[in-house]
Amino acid sequence: LTGRISLRIDTINTDVSYRQRQVVKRNFDLASYENYLWEHFAAMETAMSSIQSGGAFLMQQLGMSS
């Protein structure tokens, strides 16, 4: 009986360790994905600013005001 209890405890501890590693990995993956999204958001903001500046320049060249 004692051997079965020890085996069960070892099995549970192994499972807990595995799940803890999975949580750490997923947290890292989420942080990496968040950084990826922020970088692309910043690039989009830069592109939008450039497009708006170009549009304003064209409107000025055409003698139109916005």
C-alpha positions in Angstrom: 0.0 0.0 0.0 2.8 2.4 0.9 4.4 1.9 -2.5 1.2 2.7 -4.3 0.8 5.9 -2.4 4.4 7.0 -3.1 3.9 6.1 -6.8 0.7 8.2 -6.9 2.4 11.1 -5.2 5.3 11.0 -7.7 2.8 10.8 -10.6 0.9 13.9 -9.3 4.1 15.8 -8.7 5.3 15.0 -12.2 2.0 16.2 -13.6 2.2 19.4 -11.5 5.7 20.1 -12.7 4.7 19.6 -16.3 1.7 21.9 -16.0 3.9 24.6 -14.3 6.3 24.4 -17.3 3.4 24.7 -19.6 2.1 27.8 -17.8 5.5 29.4 -18.0 5.8 28.6 -21.7 2.3 30.0 -22.5 3.0 33.2 -20.5 6.2 33.7 -22.5 4.3 33.0 -25.8 1.6 35.5 -24.8 4.2 38.2 -23.9 6.0 37.6 -27.3 2.7 37.8 -29.1 1.8 41.1 -27.3 5.2 42.6 -28.3 4.5 41.5 -31.9 1.1 43.2 -31.9 2.5 46.4 -30.4 5.3 46.6 -33.0 2.7 46.1 -35.8 0.4 48.7 -34.2 3.2 51.2 -34.1 4.1 50.5 -37.8 0.4 51.0 -38.7 0.3 54.3 -36.8 3.4 55.4 -38.7 1.9 54.4 -42.0 -1.4 56.2 -41.3 0.4 59.3 -40.3 2.4 59.2 -43.5 -0.8 58.7 -45.6 -2.5 61.6 -43.8 0.5 63.9 -44.4 0.6 62.9 -48.1 -3.1 63.5 -48.4 -2.8 66.9 -46.8 0.1 67.8 -49.1 -1.9 66.7 -52.2 -4.9 68.8 -51.1 -2.6 71.8 -50.6 -1.1 71.3 -54.1 -4.5 71.1 -55.6 -5.5 74.3 -53.9 -8.1 72.6 -51.7 -8.3 72.9 -48.0 -9.6 70.3 -45.6 
